[in-house]
Amino acid sequence: MPGILLDTLRGQRTDKVPMWLMRQAGRYLPEYRELRAEKGGFLDLVYDSESAAEVTVQPLRRFGFDGAILFSDILIVPHAMGQGLEFLAGEGPKLSPPLVDTALEDFTAQPQRFDPVYETVRLCREQLPEGVTMLGFAGSPWTVATYMVAGEGSRDQHATRSLAYTDPTRFQSIIDAIGDVTIGYLAGQIEAGAEAVQLFDSWSGTLAPDEFERWVIAPNARIVAAIKDRFPDVPVIGFPKGAGEKLPGYARETGVDAVGVDETIDPAWAAPELPRDMPVQGNLDPLLLLAGGERLAQRVEYILDAFRDRPHVFNLGHGIGQFTPIAHVEQLVSQVRNWQR
């Protein structure tokens, strides 16, 4: 049985709204913190397939979500491409050497770094209840490139945007290389058991419209076409965070089956602007989930009503925050589960 989430991503409108939350497996859960303390560093946990599978299914046991999102990280792709990767406490990810100082050709690819991720997917599929969809994912080329070029995250992606303007030929080769690896990586996840996949473009909102077309829409369209050619029945969700008014163009031109809507977009605007009957996912503000209370209940109702007439997967507008109270998630789950079209 495919389950309500997979049916919705394939374009069916169901009486109940399926739900999962971005970063639903992670630091807000005490069972995750306990396992993380036992296993050590974040990257060690990602590459320990049994532990990563355990983290992936933890929120399912607690909340009964309709989808399980693979516990991993978008920077596994540059790590497999040969760039050094470490996660430093209080500082976030560091990649070395940054591409602003070196050439991609100087890296030695390490594709075997994907193998434990594929094993995690296989282990998760064995453990998931019937009807729960296994979701794989990867970062989109633009967002992955922002980390690879600068060697770390940044507020405005200055180094990467500058490189794209000053040397677009070189930057195109970086984007193409990331795209090639991403296609293979997503295919591997699907072959291991992922039933749908999501492309995260977390930093797409920093680009001007013409740059958005070149570095977000075109690379994502290439990846989607390759995945659909090999796996026509596997839905692809595109999530271009910060796209704003460029979201309808992204939805039309990339070929994605469903589109993620971040918290900055009014669903009452998105509903008529997005392609008719395209499944949408989102778009509760994670900070409102952290705050809880009556405003949370009101906003959840508003989102559900706005997307009432199209296939809708309830989700956040970005990842759940580390300090989100469990009780607020329980409140959210109860409200969505009890709502009907």
Phi, psi and chi 1 to 4 in degrees:
 res  aa     phi    psi   chi1   chi2   chi3   chi4
   1 MET       -  128.2  -60.7  -84.1  -56.9      -
   2 PRO   -69.4  -32.4   22.7  -32.6      -      -
   3 GLY    93.6  159.5      -      -      -      -
   4 ILE   -66.0  -34.3 -173.3  174.7      -      -
   5 LEU   -67.9  -48.4  173.8   56.1      -      -
   6 LEU   -64.2  -39.7 -161.1   55.2      -      -
   7 ASP   -58.9  -43.4  -75.6  -17.1      -      -
   8 THR   -65.7  -43.6  -59.5      -      -      -
   9 LEU   -64.3  -22.5  -67.4  174.5      -      -
  10 ARG   -89.3    5.3  -72.3  171.8  172.9  164.7
  11 GLY   102.3    7.0      -      -      -      -
  12 GLN   -87.2  143.1  -63.2 -178.0   35.3      -
  13 ARG   -99.5  115.6 -135.7  168.6   25.0  133.5
  14 THR  -105.4  159.0   54.9      -      -      -
  15 ASP   -62.3  -42.5  -70.6  -22.5      -      -
  16 LYS   -95.5  149.3  -63.9  -72.1 -173.4  178.5
  17 VAL   -95.5  120.9  174.1      -      -      -
  18 PRO   -70.6  158.7   27.8  -34.4      -      -
  19 MET  -149.2  148.0   67.4 -179.0  -56.5      -
  20 TRP  -152.1  166.9   67.2  -81.0      -      -
  21 LEU  -126.1  133.6  -56.4 -180.0      -      -
  22 MET   -61.6  135.3  -73.4 -179.1  -81.0      -
  23 ARG    62.5   28.4  -67.9 -171.1 -170.1  152.6
  24 GLN   -63.7  -23.5   67.3 -173.2   22.3      -
  25 ALA   -98.3  109.1      -      -      -      -
  26 GLY   166.9 -151.7      -      -      -      -
  27 ARG   -68.6  -18.4  -64.0  178.6  -65.8  175.6
  28 TYR   -76.6  -12.4   73.4  108.8      -      -
  29 LEU   -93.7  126.9  -67.8  175.1      -      -
  30 PRO   -62.0  -32.5   17.7  -29.4      -      -
  31 GLU   -68.1  -31.5   53.3  -93.8   43.3      -
  32 TYR   -68.7  -46.2  169.0   80.8      -      -
  33 ARG   -59.9  -37.6  -64.4 -166.0  -63.9  -90.2
  34 GLU   -64.6  -44.7 -178.9  179.3  -17.9      -
  35 LEU   -68.3  -39.1 -176.3   60.9      -      -
  36 ARG   -62.2  -41.8  172.9   70.5 -177.1  -86.8
  37 ALA   -63.2  -34.1      -      -      -      -
  38 GLU   -74.1  -38.6  175.0 -172.7  -26.1      -
  39 LYS   -90.7  -20.6  -66.2  -64.9 -180.0  178.8
  40 GLY    98.0 -133.7      -      -      -      -
  41 GLY   -66.4  156.8      -      -      -      -
  42 PHE   -59.7  -46.9  173.8   77.4      -      -
  43 LEU   -66.1  -35.4 -156.2   54.5      -      -
  44 ASP   -61.4  -38.1  -66.7  -30.8      -      -
  45 LEU   -68.5  -42.2 -169.0   56.0      -      -
  46 VAL   -61.2  -39.9  167.2      -      -      -
  47 TYR   -87.6    0.0  -75.6  141.1      -      -
  48 ASP   -95.3   98.8 -180.0  -21.8      -      -
  49 SER   -59.0  -42.8  -60.2      -      -      -
  50 GLU   -64.9  -41.9  -69.6 -171.2    0.8      -
  51 SER   -69.2  -40.8  -63.5      -      -      -
  52 ALA   -64.5  -36.8      -      -      -      -
  53 ALA   -66.1  -40.9      -      -      -      -
  54 GLU   -60.3  -44.6  166.4   62.8   19.2      -
  55 VAL   -62.6  -40.4  172.3      -      -      -
  56 THR   -60.2  -39.9  -59.0      -      -      -
  57 VAL   -90.4  -11.3  -58.8      -      -      -
  58 GLN   -53.2  -49.4  -78.4  176.3  -13.6      -
  59 PRO   -67.8  -22.4   21.8  -32.9      -      -
  60 LEU   -66.6  -41.1  -85.0  -64.8      -      -
  61 ARG   -64.3  -36.9  -61.9 -169.3 -169.2  109.9
  62 ARG   -82.6  -40.3 -168.3 -178.8  -88.1  -87.6
  63 PHE  -117.7  -13.9  -56.1  114.0      -      -
  64 GLY    65.8   38.2      -      -      -      -
  65 PHE   -61.5  162.9  -67.4  129.2      -      -
  66 ASP   -88.2   -9.4  -60.9  -65.7      -      -
  67 GLY  -139.1  147.6      -      -      -      -
  68 ALA  -113.4  119.7      -      -      -      -
  69 ILE   -94.4  127.3 -178.5   72.4      -      -
  70 LEU   -48.0  130.8  168.9   68.2      -      -
  71 PHE   -83.5  108.6  177.7   73.5      -      -
  72 SER  -163.5 -152.7 -173.6      -      -      -
  73 ASP  -152.9  148.5 -167.0   88.5      -      -
  74 ILE   -65.4  -20.2   64.2  169.8      -      -
  75 LEU   -85.2    4.5  -60.9 -177.4      -      -
  76 ILE   -63.1  -30.2  -60.8  -57.3      -      -
  77 VAL   -63.4  -54.1  164.0      -      -      -
  78 PRO   -62.7  -31.1   12.9  -25.6      -      -
  79 HIS   -63.1  -42.7 -158.4 -149.0      -      -
  80 ALA   -70.5  -22.9      -      -      -      -
  81 MET   -79.1   -7.1  -66.7  173.0   72.4      -
  82 GLY   109.3    2.1      -      -      -      -
  83 GLN   -84.1  138.4 -164.5  169.3   26.7      -
  84 GLY   -64.7  143.6      -      -      -      -
  85 LEU  -141.3  130.7  172.3   63.6      -      -
  86 GLU  -146.3  151.9   55.8 -176.3  -23.1      -
  87 PHE  -111.9  116.1  -72.1   82.5      -      -
  88 LEU  -101.3  132.5  -56.1  177.9      -      -
  89 ALA   -57.0  126.2      -      -      -      -
  90 GLY    79.7   -4.4      -      -      -      -
  91 GLU  -122.0  -20.7  -64.1 -175.5   43.6      -
  92 GLY    87.1 -167.8      -      -      -      -
  93 PRO   -74.2  145.0   27.0  -34.3      -      -
  94 LYS  -128.3  129.6  -59.9  -73.1 -175.7  180.0
  95 LEU  -115.1  139.3  -64.0  100.6      -      -
  96 SER  -144.4  146.5   58.4      -      -      -
  97 PRO   -74.3  151.0   29.9  -35.2      -      -
  98 PRO   -67.4  147.5   21.9  -30.7      -      -
  99 LEU   -69.8  -13.9  -75.2  176.6      -      -
 100 VAL   -65.9  -22.1   73.5      -      -      -
 101 ASP  -112.0   -7.3  -63.1  -33.3      -      -
 102 THR  -145.1  173.9 -168.3      -      -      -
 103 ALA  -103.3  145.9      -      -      -      -
 104 LEU   -58.6  -32.7 -169.1   62.1      -      -
 105 GLU   -66.3  -16.5  -66.8   75.5   19.9      -
 106 ASP   -79.7  -12.6  -66.8  -22.0      -      -
 107 PHE   -79.7  150.2  -64.5  162.0      -      -
 108 THR  -108.3  113.9  -59.5      -      -      -
 109 ALA   -59.9  143.3      -      -      -      -
 110 GLN  -129.3   66.2  -56.1  -75.9  -24.3      -
 111 PRO   -63.0  -19.1   22.2  -33.5      -      -
 112 GLN   -65.2  -14.5   69.1  -85.4   11.7      -
 113 ARG   -67.6  -16.6  -73.8  174.9  169.6  155.5
 114 PHE   -78.0  -22.5  -72.0  143.3      -      -
 115 ASP   -57.5  -46.9  -68.0  -18.9      -      -
 116 PRO   -64.5  -27.4   16.8  -27.7      -      -
 117 VAL   -67.7  -43.6  178.7      -      -      -
 118 TYR   -61.6  -38.9  -58.6  150.0      -      -
 119 GLU   -65.5  -36.2  179.4   61.6   15.0      -
 120 THR   -59.3  -44.7  -60.9      -      -      -
 121 VAL   -59.7  -45.7  175.4      -      -      -
 122 ARG   -60.6  -44.2  -77.0 -171.4  -76.2  -91.1
 123 LEU   -64.8  -39.2  -68.6  172.8      -      -
 124 CYS   -63.3  -44.5  -71.8      -      -      -
 125 ARG   -59.7  -33.6  -80.0  -60.2  -58.7  -87.8
 126 GLU   -68.0  -28.1  -67.6  173.8    0.8      -
 127 GLN   -98.0  -18.5  -61.3  176.8   45.8      -
 128 LEU   -73.2  141.2  -68.8 -178.8      -      -
 129 PRO   -63.3  156.6  -16.6   28.5      -      -
 130 GLU   -60.3  136.8 -176.0  177.2   -8.9      -
 131 GLY    90.0   -6.9      -      -      -      -
 132 VAL   -91.6  127.9  173.9      -      -      -
 133 THR   -85.8  132.6  -60.3      -      -      -
 134 MET   -88.7  119.9 -177.9   66.0 -152.0      -
 135 LEU  -106.0  124.3  -62.6  158.1      -      -
 136 GLY   -97.7  174.6      -      -      -      -
 137 PHE  -162.9  166.1   75.3   90.8      -      -
 138 ALA  -153.9  159.5      -      -      -      -
 139 GLY   -78.6  145.5      -      -      -      -
 140 SER   -73.6  155.7  -66.5      -      -      -
 141 PRO   -54.4  -41.7  -32.4   39.1      -      -
 142 TRP   -60.5  -49.6  163.3 -104.4      -      -
 143 THR   -64.6  -43.2  -71.4      -      -      -
 144 VAL   -61.9  -40.0  173.8      -      -      -
 145 ALA   -63.1  -34.2      -      -      -      -
 146 THR   -60.9  -35.7   65.3      -      -      -
 147 TYR   -76.7  -40.2  -70.8   94.4      -      -
 148 MET   -66.1  -39.3  -66.1 -175.3   73.1      -
 149 VAL   -71.2  -49.1  170.3      -      -      -
 150 ALA   -84.3  -21.2      -      -      -      -
 151 GLY    84.7   -0.1      -      -      -      -
 152 GLU  -169.6  171.9   59.2 -173.6   -3.1      -
 153 GLY   -74.8  159.3      -      -      -      -
 154 SER  -151.6  163.5   65.6      -      -      -
 155 ARG   -73.8  -37.4  -69.5 -173.3  176.6 -177.5
 156 ASP  -122.2    6.8   62.9   -1.2      -      -
 157 GLN    53.2   39.9  -67.9   73.4   56.5      -
 158 HIS   -55.8  -49.3  173.5   86.7      -      -
 159 ALA   -63.1  -40.5      -      -      -      -
 160 THR   -74.4  -42.0  -48.1      -      -      -
 161 ARG   -63.8  -38.8  -69.7  164.8   59.7 -152.6
 162 SER   -63.8  -43.4  -65.4      -      -      -
 163 LEU   -62.7  -40.3  177.7   60.8      -      -
 164 ALA   -63.3  -33.5      -      -      -      -
 165 TYR   -78.3  -43.8  -80.6  126.8      -      -
 166 THR   -84.0  -28.3   59.0      -      -      -
 167 ASP  -141.5   69.1 -164.2  -14.2      -      -
 168 PRO   -63.9  -28.0   20.4  -31.6      -      -
 169 THR   -65.9  -46.8  -59.9      -      -      -
 170 ARG   -64.4  -42.4 -178.1 -174.3  173.3 -142.5
 171 PHE   -65.9  -35.3 -170.2   66.0      -      -
 172 GLN   -60.8  -38.4 -176.2   71.3   62.3      -
 173 SER   -65.7  -34.9   69.3      -      -      -
 174 ILE   -67.0  -46.9  -66.5  171.4      -      -
 175 ILE   -59.6  -43.4  -70.5  -71.9      -      -
 176 ASP   -64.3  -41.2  -70.3  -15.4      -      -
 177 ALA   -64.7  -43.5      -      -      -      -
 178 ILE   -61.9  -41.6  -63.5  169.7      -      -
 179 GLY   -61.1  -44.0      -      -      -      -
 180 ASP   -58.8  -47.2  -70.7  -18.4      -      -
 181 VAL   -66.9  -38.4  175.0      -      -      -
 182 THR   -64.4  -39.5  -59.1      -      -      -
 183 ILE   -59.7  -47.0  -70.2  167.0      -      -
 184 GLY   -64.8  -38.1      -      -      -      -
 185 TYR   -66.4  -46.2 -178.8   41.9      -      -
 186 LEU   -65.8  -39.2  -70.5  174.4      -      -
 187 ALA   -60.8  -40.3      -      -      -      -
 188 GLY   -63.5  -39.5      -      -      -      -
 189 GLN   -64.3  -41.9  -67.6 -179.9   39.7      -
 190 ILE   -65.7  -43.2  -66.5  167.2      -      -
 191 GLU   -63.0  -28.5  -71.3  165.5   -8.9      -
 192 ALA   -82.0  -13.0      -      -      -      -
 193 GLY   134.3   -1.1      -      -      -      -
 194 ALA   -66.9  132.9      -      -      -      -
 195 GLU   -98.4  -16.1  -60.8  165.9  -79.2      -
 196 ALA  -154.2  157.2      -      -      -      -
 197 VAL  -135.5  152.9  -66.8      -      -      -
 198 GLN  -123.2  138.3  175.4  158.3  -50.6      -
 199 LEU  -102.1  116.6  -74.4  163.4      -      -
 200 PHE   -93.9  119.1  -76.0   86.4      -      -
 201 ASP  -116.5   75.2 -133.9  -26.6      -      -
 202 SER   -65.8  -24.7  -56.4      -      -      -
 203 TRP  -113.4   22.1  -63.8  115.9      -      -
 204 SER   -67.2  -20.6   70.2      -      -      -
 205 GLY   -71.9   -7.0      -      -      -      -
 206 THR   -90.0   -1.9   60.2      -      -      -
 207 LEU   -97.3  143.4  -70.8  168.2      -      -
 208 ALA   -67.4  159.4      -      -      -      -
 209 PRO   -54.6  -44.3  -30.8   37.4      -      -
 210 ASP   -70.5  -35.1   55.2  -17.7      -      -
 211 GLU   -68.9  -34.9  -63.5  -68.4  -79.0      -
 212 PHE   -60.9  -42.3 -175.2   90.4      -      -
 213 GLU   -60.3  -43.3  -73.1  -81.7  -16.7      -
 214 ARG   -78.4  -42.4 -177.9  167.4 -174.9  177.7
 215 TRP  -102.2  -11.9  -54.2  125.6      -      -
 216 VAL  -113.2  -60.2  172.2      -      -      -
 217 ILE   -64.5  -51.7  -71.2 -179.9      -      -
 218 ALA   -61.7  -48.2      -      -      -      -
 219 PRO   -64.5  -38.3  -20.7   32.4      -      -
 220 ASN   -67.2  -38.6  -80.4  -74.2      -      -
 221 ALA   -61.2  -39.3      -      -      -      -
 222 ARG   -64.1  -43.4  176.9  171.0  168.9 -105.3
 223 ILE   -65.4  -46.6  -68.1  170.0      -      -
 224 VAL   -60.4  -44.1  172.2      -      -      -
 225 ALA   -60.7  -41.1      -      -      -      -
 226 ALA   -66.6  -42.0      -      -      -      -
 227 ILE   -67.3  -43.6  -65.8  -59.3      -      -
 228 LYS   -66.8  -30.4  -58.9  -56.0  -70.6 -175.8
 229 ASP   -65.6  -38.9 -177.8   59.7      -      -
 230 ARG   -89.0  -32.2  -66.7  179.7   60.3  179.9
 231 PHE  -135.2   72.4  -51.3   99.4      -      -
 232 PRO   -63.0  -21.3   19.7  -31.2      -      -
 233 ASP   -95.8    1.2  -65.0  -32.6      -      -
 234 VAL   -94.8  114.1  174.1      -      -      -
 235 PRO   -66.9  144.1  -19.6   32.6      -      -
 236 VAL  -116.6  123.4  179.3      -      -      -
 237 ILE   -98.2  129.8  -50.1  164.0      -      -
 238 GLY  -105.5  131.9      -      -      -      -
 239 PHE  -128.8   89.3  179.0   54.4      -      -
 240 PRO   -92.8   86.5   33.0  -29.8      -      -
 241 LYS   -61.8  134.0 -171.0  176.5 -170.3  -50.9
 242 GLY    83.5    7.5      -      -      -      -
 243 ALA   -65.8  -30.0      -      -      -      -
 244 GLY    58.9 -129.7      -      -      -      -
 245 GLU   -67.4  -11.0   76.7  -78.0   -3.1      -
 246 LYS   -83.9   -4.6  -60.1 -175.5  -73.6  -65.7
 247 LEU   -61.6  -45.0 -176.2   64.5      -      -
 248 PRO   -60.2  -38.4  -26.6   36.4      -      -
 249 GLY   -63.5  -42.1      -      -      -      -
 250 TYR   -59.0  -46.1  174.3   98.8      -      -
 251 ALA   -62.3  -39.1      -      -      -      -
 252 ARG   -75.8  -38.8  -70.4 -169.4  -57.5  -91.3
 253 GLU   -95.3  -19.6  -63.1  169.7   33.0      -
 254 THR   -85.3  -21.7   57.0      -      -      -
 255 GLY    85.1    7.7      -      -      -      -
 256 VAL   -64.1  153.3  -65.8      -      -      -
 257 ASP   -82.0  -29.3  -62.1  -77.1      -      -
 258 ALA  -145.1  155.2      -      -      -      -
 259 VAL  -126.9  134.8   65.8      -      -      -
 260 GLY   -84.5  139.3      -      -      -      -
 261 VAL  -116.3  122.4 -177.9      -      -      -
 262 ASP   -82.3  175.0   69.0   48.2      -      -
 263 GLU   -72.3  -13.1   69.3  -88.0   18.1      -
 264 THR   -81.6   -8.7   67.4      -      -      -
 265 ILE  -100.7  131.6  -68.7  177.2      -      -
 266 ASP   -74.8  120.0 -173.3  -18.6      -      -
 267 PRO   -61.8  -26.5   17.1  -28.5      -      -
 268 ALA   -67.0  -27.2      -      -      -      -
 269 TRP   -79.8  -43.6  171.5   84.9      -      -
 270 ALA   -65.2  -38.7      -      -      -      -
 271 ALA   -54.9  -48.4      -      -      -      -
 272 PRO   -82.2  -20.3   27.7  -34.1      -      -
 273 GLU   -83.3  -30.6  -68.7  -65.7  -32.8      -
 274 LEU   -77.3  156.9  -68.3  169.8      -      -
 275 PRO   -51.6  138.1  -28.0   35.8      -      -
 276 ARG   -58.0  132.8 -177.1  176.7  177.7   82.0
 277 ASP    70.1    2.8  -63.8  -33.5      -      -
 278 MET   -69.7  131.6  171.2  176.9  -89.2      -
 279 PRO   -61.9  140.5  -23.7   34.8      -      -
 280 VAL  -119.5  156.1  -62.8      -      -      -
 281 GLN  -134.0  130.3  179.4  177.7  -82.9      -
 282 GLY   139.2 -161.9      -      -      -      -
 283 ASN  -141.6   42.8   71.9  -36.7      -      -
 284 LEU   -66.9  136.5 -177.3   69.5      -      -
 285 ASP   -65.8  122.9 -171.4  -18.2      -      -
 286 PRO   -57.8  -29.6  -22.3   32.0      -      -
 287 LEU   -71.4  -29.1  -73.5  176.4      -      -
 288 LEU   -71.9  -34.8 -176.0   51.3      -      -
 289 LEU   -64.3  -37.8 -179.8   59.7      -      -
 290 LEU   -64.8  -39.8 -173.2  150.6      -      -
 291 ALA   -71.8  -41.7      -      -      -      -
 292 GLY    72.5 -162.3      -      -      -      -
 293 GLY    82.5 -164.8      -      -      -      -
 294 GLU   -66.9  -36.0 -176.2   57.7   30.5      -
 295 ARG   -62.9  -34.2  -70.8 -164.5   64.2 -171.9
 296 LEU   -62.3  -49.2  169.8   61.1      -      -
 297 ALA   -59.9  -41.1      -      -      -      -
 298 GLN   -64.6  -41.6  -68.1  170.9   -6.0      -
 299 ARG   -70.1  -39.0 -170.8   64.1 -175.8 -177.6
 300 VAL   -59.2  -44.1  170.8      -      -      -
 301 GLU   -62.6  -41.0 -172.6   72.7   19.7      -
 302 TYR   -61.9  -45.4  179.6   79.0      -      -
 303 ILE   -64.4  -46.1  -67.1  167.6      -      -
 304 LEU   -60.6  -42.0  -70.4  166.5      -      -
 305 ASP   -67.9  -40.0  -77.6  -18.4      -      -
 306 ALA   -63.5  -36.1      -      -      -      -
 307 PHE  -100.4   18.7  -68.9  135.3      -      -
 308 ARG   -57.4  -35.9  175.8 -174.9  -66.4  -87.1
 309 ASP   -95.8   14.7  -65.1  -32.2      -      -
 310 ARG  -142.8  163.2   65.0  163.3   67.2 -127.9
 311 PRO   -60.5  130.3  -21.6   32.6      -      -
 312 HIS  -139.1  129.8  175.7 -148.3      -      -
 313 VAL  -106.1  117.1  176.2      -      -      -
 314 PHE   -73.9  133.0 -162.0   94.2      -      -
 315 ASN  -158.3  178.9 -152.1  -42.1      -      -
 316 LEU   -87.0  168.5  -57.8  178.4      -      -
 317 GLY   -82.0   -7.3      -      -      -      -
 318 HIS  -169.5 -166.7 -160.5   42.1      -      -
 319 GLY   -73.0  148.0      -      -      -      -
 320 ILE   -63.5  140.5 -171.4  169.0      -      -
 321 GLY   -77.2  153.3      -      -      -      -
 322 GLN   -59.5  -34.2  176.2 -179.2   -1.7      -
 323 PHE  -102.5   17.0  -56.6  107.5      -      -
 324 THR   -65.7  124.8  -56.9      -      -      -
 325 PRO   -65.8  139.4  -21.6   34.1      -      -
 326 ILE   -57.5  -38.7  -62.3  -63.4      -      -
 327 ALA   -60.7  -32.9      -      -      -      -
 328 HIS   -71.2  -36.7  -64.8 -177.7      -      -
 329 VAL   -65.8  -40.7 -177.8      -      -      -
 330 GLU   -61.9  -40.3  -67.7  171.5  -21.1      -
 331 GLN   -61.4  -45.1  173.3 -169.6  -20.6      -
 332 LEU   -61.7  -48.1  169.8   65.6      -      -
 333 VAL   -59.7  -44.7  171.6      -      -      -
 334 SER   -61.2  -42.6  175.7      -      -      -
 335 GLN   -66.8  -44.8 -175.8  174.2   -5.7      -
 336 VAL   -66.2  -41.3  174.4      -      -      -
 337 ARG   -64.1  -31.3  -68.2  -62.1 -171.8 -145.1
 338 ASN   -91.8   -2.3  -71.8  -41.3      -      -
 339 TRP   -86.6  142.6 -173.8   86.5      -      -
 340 GLN  -132.8  150.6  -73.0 -170.8  -49.8      -
 341 ARG   -65.5      -  -66.0 -174.9 -169.7  -82.3
